[in-house]
Amino acid sequence: MMKPRLGMTARTGEKCPKSGVWKVMGTLETATLSVSRGNKMPMHGNRSVNWRLIIMF
């Protein structure tokens, strides 16, 4: 398993590898949310998306 770092990515449905603020990637909308390690990464706008870690807790 990779060491958690800023800029790492996770996809909807995967377990969050590091608590922090995550930003949705690849859409015109800008969405950020706080996700705790071990929780499933959420959908955005009823779609599966990739999330990028922008702030680590």
Backbone as numpy.savetxt, mean C-alpha at the origin, in Angstrom:
# Nx Ny Nz CAx CAy CAz Cx Cy Cz
12.16 -12.94 2.30 11.32 -11.76 2.30 12.20 -10.51 2.30
11.80 -9.52 1.50 12.57 -8.29 1.41 12.40 -7.43 2.65
13.45 -6.72 3.00 13.39 -5.80 4.13 12.50 -4.62 3.77
11.55 -4.24 4.63 10.67 -3.11 4.33 11.48 -1.83 4.11
11.08 -1.06 3.08 11.75 0.19 2.78 10.77 1.14 2.10
11.05 2.43 2.17 10.23 3.40 1.46 10.24 3.08 -0.03
9.10 3.24 -0.66 9.00 2.98 -2.09 8.61 1.56 -2.43
8.60 0.66 -1.44 8.19 -0.71 -1.73 6.72 -0.73 -2.13
6.30 -1.76 -2.82 4.92 -1.83 -3.29 4.22 -3.09 -2.77
2.90 -3.00 -2.74 2.06 -4.14 -2.37 0.77 -4.03 -3.19
0.19 -5.16 -3.51 -1.02 -5.21 -4.33 -2.24 -5.47 -3.45
-3.39 -5.01 -3.90 -4.66 -5.29 -3.21 -4.74 -6.78 -2.88
-5.14 -7.09 -1.64 -5.31 -8.47 -1.20 -4.08 -9.06 -0.53
-2.90 -8.49 -0.76 -1.69 -8.98 -0.09 -1.66 -8.46 1.34
-0.93 -9.17 2.22 -0.74 -8.68 3.58 0.23 -7.51 3.55
-0.10 -6.47 4.29 0.75 -5.29 4.36 2.08 -5.67 5.02
3.21 -5.42 4.34 4.50 -5.81 4.88 5.08 -4.84 5.91
4.57 -3.58 5.96 5.11 -2.57 6.87 4.04 -1.52 7.16
3.83 -1.24 8.44 2.88 -0.20 8.81 3.34 1.15 8.28
2.38 1.91 7.75 2.73 3.23 7.25 1.63 3.81 6.39
1.99 4.87 5.68 1.07 5.51 4.75 1.40 5.01 3.36
0.38 4.54 2.67 0.51 3.96 1.35 -0.24 4.82 0.35
0.30 4.95 -0.87 -0.31 5.75 -1.92 -0.64 4.86 -3.10
-1.85 5.04 -3.65 -2.25 4.25 -4.81 -1.40 4.66 -6.01
-1.07 3.69 -6.85 -0.24 3.94 -8.03 -1.06 3.72 -9.31
-0.69 4.42 -10.36 -1.23 4.13 -11.68 -2.62 4.64 -11.98
-3.11 5.59 -11.21 -4.40 6.20 -11.52 -4.24 7.71 -11.50
-5.17 8.40 -12.09 -5.13 9.86 -12.06 -5.50 10.40 -10.69
-6.27 9.60 -9.94 -6.64 10.00 -8.58 -5.47 9.81 -7.64
-5.36 10.70 -6.67 -4.35 10.55 -5.63 -5.06 10.09 -4.37
-4.71 8.92 -3.90 -5.32 8.40 -2.67 -4.21 7.87 -1.78
-4.27 8.23 -0.52 -3.34 7.70 0.47 -4.14 7.17 1.64
-3.57 6.20 2.33 -4.21 5.68 3.54 -3.18 5.02 4.42
-3.52 4.94 5.69 -2.68 4.29 6.67 -3.09 2.82 6.77
-2.10 1.93 6.66 -2.37 0.49 6.76 -1.38 -0.09 7.76
-1.86 -0.91 8.67 -1.01 -1.57 9.66 -0.47 -2.89 9.12
0.76 -3.19 9.50 1.40 -4.43 9.08 0.50 -5.63 9.38
0.38 -6.53 8.40 -0.40 -7.74 8.56 -1.83 -7.64 8.06
-2.36 -6.41 7.93 -3.69 -6.23 7.36 -3.63 -6.40 5.85
-4.77 -6.76 5.26 -4.81 -6.89 3.80 -4.84 -5.52 3.15
-4.09 -5.37 2.07 -4.12 -4.12 1.30 -5.49 -4.00 0.64
-6.09 -2.82 0.72 -7.46 -2.65 0.24 -7.56 -2.40 -1.27
-8.81 -2.46 -1.73 -9.12 -2.06 -3.09 -9.24 -0.54 -3.11
-9.22 0.03 -4.30 -9.45 1.47 -4.45 -10.42 1.65 -5.61
-11.55 2.30 -5.34 -12.55 2.49 -6.39 -13.07 1.18 -6.94
-13.25 0.19 -6.05 -13.73 -1.15 -6.44 -12.82 -1.86 -7.43
-11.52 -1.52 -7.41 -10.55 -2.18 -8.28 -9.34 -2.62 -7.47
-8.68 -3.65 -7.98 -7.39 -4.04 -7.42 -6.34 -3.07 -7.94
-5.49 -2.61 -7.04 -4.47 -1.63 -7.40 -3.15 -1.98 -6.74
-2.10 -1.32 -7.18 -0.80 -1.39 -6.53 -0.67 -0.18 -5.61
-0.08 -0.42 -4.45 0.15 0.63 -3.47 1.65 0.80 -3.27
2.10 2.04 -3.03 3.51 2.35 -2.76 3.63 2.96 -1.36
4.59 2.46 -0.58 4.83 2.95 0.78 5.53 4.30 0.71
4.91 5.34 1.32 5.50 6.68 1.27 5.95 7.19 2.64
5.39 6.65 3.73 5.81 7.01 5.10 5.78 5.73 5.94
6.87 5.43 6.63 6.91 4.23 7.49 6.65 4.63 8.94
5.92 3.75 9.66 5.69 3.93 11.10 6.57 2.97 11.85
